[in-house]
């Protein structure tokens, strides 16, 4: 009987899992709670939108932790064969491509507003900007101070995560841990500097098109930095647990890919929004 059910292929047939169902229900609850909160709508006469939103977030986070824990267990059992690893790589590549398009939207919004600040068909925009970019009354951040410092910090972190990868390939466990520690500390430093920058910005998110496009683009990048930091911290924990080997370390490899993606996006943000925008975008 055991031989009849023996595995004669390189594919991984996933065991029945509750996480797709729990995750989808949690995401729905989170979306409903978010709508009720943002619209300040009552439910049954009570303003419980924030509580519904919080419950949804807890469900989504729990699903993420539990599902990825299962994936790690599968990897440790040897279910991630060479064929399965190839498919995982394709999936991660497509995910990063989708993230690229996500940021393209924010760049598009920024360039549309900055290149055409006085567009006649966008008469309300012209009223907000005064027909030039940066808009009237906006004091932009000097790119050659904190933004430049953050650029150097993030580029250095890209170097240290590459150091970690090379250490892993050469089975240098101590070097892997040291490099990951440095990368995570640099990531936390980047977030701290950005938070300080936000706290001292002379413009707000609401009330002006510059603040909206600036904070949406750089803020979402900051959120990706925080996510990447968690990703790397999990890899550091797994390194201490001895999970990675020179020939099988998809979890770390994907974290490194994601971190390099974050680096590249920041370079475009620094050049387009901080440097080019500081010069007035040519207007």
Secondary structure, 3 states (H helix, E strand, C coil): CCCCCCCCCCCCCCCCCCHHHHHHHHHHHHHHHHHHHHHCCCECCECCHHHHHHHHHHHHHHHHHHHHHHHHHHHHHCCCCHHHHHHHHHHHHHHHHHHHHHHHHHHHHHHHHHHCCCCCCCHHHHHHHCCCCCCCCCCCCCHHHHHHHHHHHHHHHHHHHHHHHHHHHCCCHHHHHHHHHHHHHHHHHHHHHHHHHHHCCCCCCCCCHHHHHHHHHHHHHHHHHHHHHHHHHHHHHHHHCCCCECCECHHHHHHHHHHHHHHHHHHHHHHHHHHHHHCHHHC
